[in-house]
């Protein structure tokens, strides 16, 4: 199969979906450009802040993309490229896109509140508490998984480590220049992109070689600081500037694949259970392994946690909510082409030394040689791009985890509604606990964390779809476009979690324990939702 045909075909289908299904969703959900968004009504320039759509698109896409759409499809390639491609295409259009767009719209209709807070209005305080605990545990797994992946990437590509650290400094300079000094966004963008290139060049000259565990510690310190800093000084500018890296990476990969015209060596289909012993069946494991490349519960936390508080106009919701998910689907297709082209013994070797990001970097780096890039520089550039976005996921996840932890331990006066903070709801304490626990979980192999991450992430998506469904039902709008994906994702993830618990019960007790906690919380939430939907008679 031609990788070029596969990629171009996917892009065409995604484009058609955006202008048809995406527009239909916007109409059904009543997108109104004249409605004032929470970013304007509740502006505080810390969390709520009207933001240029290009900047917000950069933040949102950077936050949701990370390494997920690369690690997932490459790990799932054991089933063959056809099942992975089908789930990426169907999932991105009818599952992930609906989920992300719906989460964003639901949040801006509720003053930029998180999905957990929206659930409180429909399922009550018990429902909110259960969802918040579930989301927090899931975020711990997300931080642990991506910290592990970034640290491994920095060890395999020390050039990308140096450049990534320089990006942090550059982001702060950009944020101060644009938001405090008053430099025009266009001027700041040009200067920022030029300095990005300089940082990449310096990274190649001065690679920073450290052990994996040392990198994990450095990353934990970084996300602690990043998650408590105002969004304008680091989160927004770094995500915005990093988005140009990913746009360039996708463009280079697209052009490289068209010129190189790789043929997929990976089998179209391998087996319904590559493990041969019933531990890794295509249902449900394909649907939790691909994860972010088709649908991701983490996206709902970004849509309702940070993006909804920065949306300048409702007309941008379709582009940012639905469009970003389809663009992530394109990235996942590129990952399929890369792993499909490499295949064989080389694939095994690359996975052993650097994991899926190393596979992706090698494949796309090879494609980029067709228009003049030296292979090693191209490979380092791709590794840098993915690690930069994984770091974005890290600090966004930590900030969201801090929000949820503070909500859980704040005390509300039932008579006055006044919220009283406790020591555990303190910003610094909540962040420190989140960072320390996730850091402890991140030690080891990503393969230990990824299965429970995938299942927890997809179950979070099902719960977010549940919240959107209840909101749409209460608002008197059609909700079956959300209900059907929700039912499917519940079926997938309950089975997957049960298998993960059984498989790890005697070996990886932490993984089994996390899976058990998530399973129980999800069952309880379904019970609460059933009171609204009356599905179970």
C-alpha atoms as one frame of an Amber mdcrd trajectory, in Angstrom:
protein
   0.000   0.000   0.000   1.264   3.486  -0.881   1.801   5.734   2.136   1.221
   8.771  -0.078  -2.239   7.579  -1.157  -3.127   6.736   2.437  -2.167  10.188
   3.728  -3.772  12.230   0.934  -6.957  10.175   1.169  -7.168  10.771   4.910
  -6.650  14.535   4.552  -9.433  14.756   1.939 -11.866  12.805   4.125 -11.042
  14.930   7.179 -11.547  18.141   5.186 -14.951  17.000   3.957 -15.910  16.017
   7.514 -14.900  19.448   8.832 -17.048  21.422   6.371 -20.048  19.047   6.609
 -20.341  17.214   9.910 -18.505  19.918  11.845 -20.846  22.592  10.487 -23.879
  20.441  11.274 -22.731  20.040  14.881 -22.206  23.808  15.182 -25.749  24.394
  13.940 -27.283  21.757  16.215 -25.524  23.156  19.266 -26.450  26.765  18.485
 -23.059  28.390  17.966 -23.680  32.144  18.082 -20.893  34.637  17.174 -22.859
  37.416  18.913 -22.912  35.694  22.307 -20.359  37.083  24.789 -17.908  34.377
  25.871 -16.727  33.726  29.465 -13.279  35.031  28.506 -14.812  38.519  28.215
 -17.411  38.319  30.999 -15.011  36.933  33.608 -11.679  38.306  32.421  -8.957
  38.217  35.103  -5.866  37.813  32.845  -4.782  34.774  34.860  -7.125  31.996
  33.729  -9.855  33.969  31.893  -8.426  35.994  29.044  -9.785  36.764  25.509
  -7.167  35.381  23.162  -6.350  35.730  19.491  -7.748  32.614  17.718  -4.353
  31.797  16.194  -2.712  31.880  19.632  -5.518  29.862  21.230  -5.428  27.318
  18.409  -1.722  26.945  19.096  -2.307  26.440  22.810  -5.188  24.002  22.353
  -3.572  21.910  19.617  -0.260  21.836  21.467  -1.973  20.706  24.659  -4.064
  17.922  23.156  -1.506  16.600  20.669   1.577  15.765  22.710   3.020  12.351
  21.944  -0.335  10.567  22.155  -1.268  10.426  18.445   2.213   9.034  17.762
   2.743   6.575  20.605  -0.779   5.124  20.341  -0.932   4.233  16.622   2.662
   2.934  16.585   2.028   0.739  19.641  -1.244  -0.499  18.102   0.531  -1.412
  14.852   0.804  -5.000  16.177  -2.740  -5.437  14.823  -1.720  -4.261  11.325
  -2.154  -0.861   9.706  -5.730  -1.321   8.413  -7.490  -1.630  11.820  -5.460
   1.301  13.156  -6.304   3.501  10.145 -10.012   2.678  10.294 -10.241   3.606
  13.966  -8.262   6.833  13.456 -10.580   7.936  10.635 -13.904   6.929  12.195
 -12.832   7.888  15.685 -11.513  11.365  14.843 -14.632  12.355  12.883 -17.502
  10.809  14.866 -16.002  10.249  18.308 -13.028  12.484  19.137 -14.194  15.522
  17.164 -17.677  15.387  18.708 -16.164  14.891  22.159 -13.709  17.813  21.936
 -16.104  20.245  20.249 -18.937  19.270  22.603 -16.772  19.721  25.708 -15.764
  23.203  24.578 -19.341  24.297  23.786 -20.717  22.843  27.031 -18.053  24.701
  29.006 -18.598  28.115  27.404 -22.324  27.665  28.090 -21.430  27.198  31.762
 -19.102  30.194  32.321 -15.979  28.282  31.313 -16.510  25.678  34.017 -14.802
  22.291  33.869 -16.604  19.121  32.847 -16.652  18.114  36.505 -18.458  21.316
  37.469 -20.915  20.841  34.596 -21.653  17.362  35.913 -22.523  18.914  39.293
 -25.311  20.880  37.639 -26.797  17.754  36.051 -25.860  14.797  38.276 -25.436
  16.667  41.554 -22.577  16.982  44.027 -22.068  13.223  44.294 -21.674  12.961
  40.524 -19.215  15.854  40.498 -17.163  14.350  43.320 -16.917  10.957  41.609
 -15.956  12.528  38.282 -13.384  14.822  39.884 -11.650  11.932  41.652 -11.695
   9.925  38.422 -10.319  12.832  36.370  -7.599  13.528  38.925  -6.383   9.927
  38.972  -6.430   9.910  35.176  -4.356  13.101  35.053  -1.782  11.526  37.360
  -1.473   8.667  34.872  -1.235  11.128  31.953   1.578  13.074  33.650   3.427
   9.862  34.544   3.141   8.438  31.021   4.237  11.587  29.202   7.049  12.381
  31.650   8.380   8.898  31.003   8.136   9.360  27.227   9.777  12.814  27.251
  12.625  11.626  29.498  13.248   8.625  27.213  13.227  10.910  24.158  15.750
  13.273  25.756  18.060  10.331  26.461  17.747   9.052  22.871  18.057  12.582
  21.411  20.041  14.877  23.759  19.996  17.606  21.078  16.231  17.906  21.527
  16.709  18.204  25.290  18.884  21.312  24.970  16.523  22.958  22.497  13.487
  22.183  24.676  15.031  23.949  27.655  15.874  26.959  25.483  12.247  27.027
  24.291  11.109  27.616  27.865  13.289  30.727  28.164  12.126  31.911  24.741
   8.462  31.506  25.752   8.905  33.717  28.817  10.617  36.411  26.720   7.808
  36.215  24.136   5.091  36.425  26.817   6.619  39.465  28.506   7.252  41.172
  25.144   3.737  40.714  23.761   1.579  40.953  26.894   3.520  43.447  29.000
   5.870  45.463  26.768   3.288  45.763  23.972   5.154  44.238  21.037   2.747
  43.437  18.186   1.827  39.764  17.884   3.011  39.633  14.254   6.423  41.067
  15.156   6.729  38.835  18.203   5.791  35.785  16.118   8.428  36.474  13.464
  11.096  37.032  16.102   9.939  34.015  18.093  10.054  31.651  15.111  13.538
  32.885  14.180  14.722  32.243  17.744  13.105  28.782  17.624  15.398  27.956
  14.717  18.373  29.351  16.652  17.448  27.163  19.640  17.329  24.076  17.413
  20.741  24.989  15.985  22.210  25.434  19.473  20.678  22.123  20.506  22.551
  20.340  17.744  25.789  22.042  18.792  25.432  21.438  22.535  23.518  18.213
  23.255  22.680  17.753  26.943  23.360  14.173  28.068  21.687  13.139  31.344
  20.150   9.957  32.720  16.449   9.227  32.323  15.667   9.561  36.033  17.514
  12.895  36.165  15.331  14.152  33.335  12.218  12.985  35.184  13.243  15.099
  38.206  13.961  18.136  36.001  10.583  17.735  34.287   8.798  17.543  37.641
  10.418  20.817  38.758   9.469  22.440  35.456   5.801  21.414  35.537   5.500
  22.585  39.150   6.559  26.096  38.140   4.670  26.100  34.821   1.363  25.016
  36.345   1.197  27.853  38.881   2.497  30.670  36.657  -0.037  32.990  34.898
  -1.050  31.609  31.480   0.334  34.645  29.626   3.940  34.236  30.777   4.611
  30.614  29.824   1.650  28.378  28.946   0.179  30.474  26.140   3.403  31.730
  24.506   5.197  28.359  24.649   2.195  26.516  23.223   1.762  29.156  20.523
   5.403  29.108  19.425   5.599  25.317  19.683   2.579  25.013  17.412   4.711
  26.341  14.546   7.069  23.435  15.156   4.290  20.908  14.863   2.728  22.620
  11.848   6.169  22.545  10.194   6.680  18.904  11.190   3.325  17.885   9.719
   4.023  19.901   6.544   7.530  18.418   6.174   6.161  14.926   6.749   3.374
  15.493   4.211   5.761  16.806   1.540   8.337  14.117   2.334   5.790  11.313
   2.023   4.541  12.667  -1.319   8.090  12.865  -2.736   9.454   9.696  -1.112
   6.282   7.681  -1.826   6.953   5.050   0.854   5.401   1.612   0.589   3.983
   0.149   3.783   5.924  -2.984   4.752   3.830  -3.653   7.826   1.059  -6.249
   7.280  -2.386  -4.814   6.629  -3.758  -7.131   9.309  -1.970  -9.510  11.655
  -4.336 -11.178  14.088  -7.370 -10.594  16.268  -5.060 -11.388  19.196  -1.330
 -10.911  18.446  -0.427 -12.122  21.947  -1.873 -15.562  21.189  -3.061 -16.026
  24.768  -6.118 -13.796  25.006  -4.368 -10.897  26.779  -4.333  -8.471  23.820
  -7.484  -8.963  21.705  -8.320  -6.383  19.044 -11.486  -5.604  21.016 -11.070
  -3.720  23.239  -7.290  -3.154  23.184  -7.083  -1.449  19.757  -9.510   1.252
  20.907  -7.645   2.077  24.125  -4.151   1.781  22.624  -4.619   4.260  19.757
  -6.118   6.646  22.341  -5.378  10.286  21.394  -5.267   9.511  17.670  -9.022
   8.891  17.626 -10.573  10.080  20.897  -9.084  11.191  24.189 -10.786  12.062
  27.457  -7.879  14.313  28.324  -9.006  16.638  25.515 -12.237  17.389  27.394
 -10.206  18.615  30.361  -8.258  20.956  28.077 -11.374  22.163  26.221 -13.244
  22.891  29.447 -10.266  23.648  31.667  -8.165  26.214  29.808  -9.419  26.723
  26.213 -12.996  27.702  27.120 -11.655  30.429  29.420  -9.700  32.000  26.542
 -12.164  31.714  23.620 -12.625  35.186  22.151 -15.674  34.405  19.977 -17.979
  31.397  19.652 -17.401  31.262  15.897 -13.877  30.000  16.642 -15.158  26.995
  18.622 -15.574  24.765  15.569 -12.034  25.402  14.310 -10.425  24.965  17.711
 -12.637  22.184  19.078 -13.428  20.063  16.003 -10.619  21.156  13.664  -7.823
  20.457  16.143  -9.009  16.872  16.611  -9.021  16.274  12.847  -5.528  17.761
  12.588  -4.433  15.387  15.332  -5.933  12.592  13.235  -3.646  13.653  10.361
  -0.658  13.388  12.709  -1.788   9.896  13.710  -1.985   8.892  10.018   1.581
  10.130   9.512   2.585   7.901  12.445   0.931   4.926  10.727   2.819   5.627
   7.499   6.112   5.963   9.418   5.753   2.702  11.350   4.328   0.929   8.304
   7.283   1.967   6.163   9.935   0.902   8.696   8.554  -2.484   9.772  10.646
  -5.615  10.400  13.780  -5.916  12.546  14.603  -2.212  12.343  11.244  -1.410
  13.925  12.013  -3.720  16.843  15.428  -2.112  17.337  14.054   1.444  17.241
  11.335   0.570  19.740  13.933  -0.929  22.067  16.056   2.237  21.978  13.782
   5.265  22.335  10.292   3.826  21.936   7.544   4.949  19.506   8.817   8.553
  19.328  12.141   7.186  18.055  10.278   5.183  15.398   8.312   8.234  14.290
  11.425  10.446  14.241  13.347   7.912  12.171  10.545   7.490   9.647   9.690
  11.160   9.180  13.412  12.063   9.265  13.936   9.663   6.369  11.091  11.251
   4.396  12.548  14.728   4.988  15.842  13.771   3.325  14.025  13.954  -0.016
  14.126  17.760   0.040  17.608  18.387   1.387  17.606  17.767   5.133  20.517
  15.646   6.453  18.967  12.583   8.097  20.318  13.132  11.619  19.291  16.791
  11.733  15.840  15.892  10.410  15.437  13.106  12.964  16.513  15.390  15.814
  14.053  18.052  14.647  11.158  15.582  14.703  12.165  14.220  18.130  12.389
  17.792  19.428   8.942  18.654  18.058   7.250  15.694  19.706   9.040  16.131
  23.026   8.117  19.836  23.040   4.458  18.938  22.646   4.634  16.196  25.221
   6.000  18.829  27.630   2.995  20.997  26.788   0.725  18.112  27.741   2.694
  17.753  30.975   2.278  21.322  32.219  -1.345  21.559  31.051  -2.162  18.272
  32.820  -0.510  19.488  36.014  -2.442  22.766  35.934  -5.701  20.869  35.371
  -4.814  18.420  38.141  -4.192  21.341  40.462  -7.600  22.855  39.577  -9.388
  19.589  40.362  -7.434  18.907  43.560  -8.239  22.399  44.840 -11.933  21.910
  44.016 -11.991  18.598  45.887 -10.597  20.064  49.099 -12.267  23.488  49.128
 -15.087  23.833  51.657 -18.304  25.534  50.580 -20.691  27.121  53.073 -24.132
  25.648  52.184 -25.963  28.787  53.407 -23.874  31.515  51.776 -22.179  29.546
  48.977 -18.858  31.068  50.071 -15.859  28.860  49.346 -13.293  28.490  52.119
  -9.809  27.283  51.232  -7.982  24.645  53.266  -4.310  23.744  53.407  -4.880
  21.058  50.751  -6.624  23.543  48.434  -3.636  25.876  48.569  -2.219  26.349
  45.050   1.316  25.336  45.964   0.339  22.372  48.128  -2.106  21.006  45.531
   0.521  21.339  42.793   3.276  19.760  44.896   1.165  16.709  45.771   0.202
  16.245  42.133   3.805  16.516  40.925   5.281  14.213  43.568   2.734  11.416
  43.087   2.930  11.565  39.275   6.736  11.703  39.411   6.832   8.534  41.509
   4.532   6.770  39.039   6.650   7.838  36.045   9.692   5.772  37.062   9.918
   2.637  34.910   8.872   1.800  31.354   6.138   3.596  29.434   4.821   0.141
  28.495   3.882  -0.379  32.148   1.888   2.867  32.265   0.445   3.097  28.740
  -2.252   0.352  28.988  -3.856   1.858  32.095  -3.364   5.358  30.638  -5.210
   4.332  27.472  -8.097   2.709  29.341  -8.404   5.535  31.883  -8.179   8.155
  29.148 -10.880   6.538  27.035 -13.133   5.974  30.031 -12.736   9.644  30.863
 -13.886  10.351  27.284 -16.979   8.220  27.859 -17.736  10.112  31.072 -17.245
  13.463  29.336 -19.584  12.378  26.545 -22.047  11.412  29.274 -21.842  14.931
  30.743 -22.361  16.502  27.309 -25.329  14.189  26.634 -27.036  15.111  29.905
 -26.473  18.821  29.246 -27.880  18.595  25.703 -30.864  16.589  26.957 -31.613
  19.170  29.654 -31.232  21.971  27.077 -33.792  20.289  24.816 -31.282  19.638
  22.026 -30.623  16.454  20.063 -27.947  14.386  21.751 -27.767  11.035  19.917
 -24.609  12.147  18.073 -23.014  12.099  21.534 -24.962   9.219  23.109 -23.903
   6.499  20.643 -20.139   7.218  20.940 -20.583   7.315  24.724 -22.149   3.844
  24.885 -19.443   2.372  22.651 -16.623   3.898  24.696 -18.121   2.630  27.956
 -18.296  -0.889  26.503 -14.694  -0.697  25.258 -13.177   0.702  28.418 -14.978
  -1.454  30.970 -13.757  -4.572  29.205 -10.244  -3.127  28.785  -9.941  -2.120
  32.443 -11.094  -5.548  33.580  -8.422  -7.191  31.400  -5.731  -4.797  32.633
  -6.639  -5.455  36.270  -6.501  -9.224  35.773  -3.247  -9.080  33.779  -1.422
  -6.931  36.368  -2.866  -8.230  39.612   0.078 -10.482  40.403   2.838  -8.408
  38.776   2.302  -4.635  38.644   0.172  -4.042  41.721   0.087  -0.224  41.288
  -1.288  -0.586  37.763  -3.882  -3.090  38.974  -4.852  -0.834  41.892  -5.261
   2.226  39.648  -7.363   0.203  37.227  -9.567  -1.027  40.079 -10.108   2.498
  41.446 -11.016   3.834  38.013 -13.348   0.897  37.332 -15.280   1.403  40.588
 -15.548   5.173  40.102 -16.827   4.741  36.551 -19.480   2.207  37.627 -20.681
   4.622  40.301 -20.904   7.481  37.783 -22.865   5.362  35.320 -25.279   4.641
  38.144 -25.726   8.357  38.776 -26.243   9.052  35.063 -28.827   6.282  34.809
 -31.050   8.277  37.156 -31.174  10.962  34.455 -31.363   8.800  31.324 -33.237
   5.826  32.821 -31.337   3.529  30.394 -31.245   0.502  32.710 -34.736  -0.716
  33.557
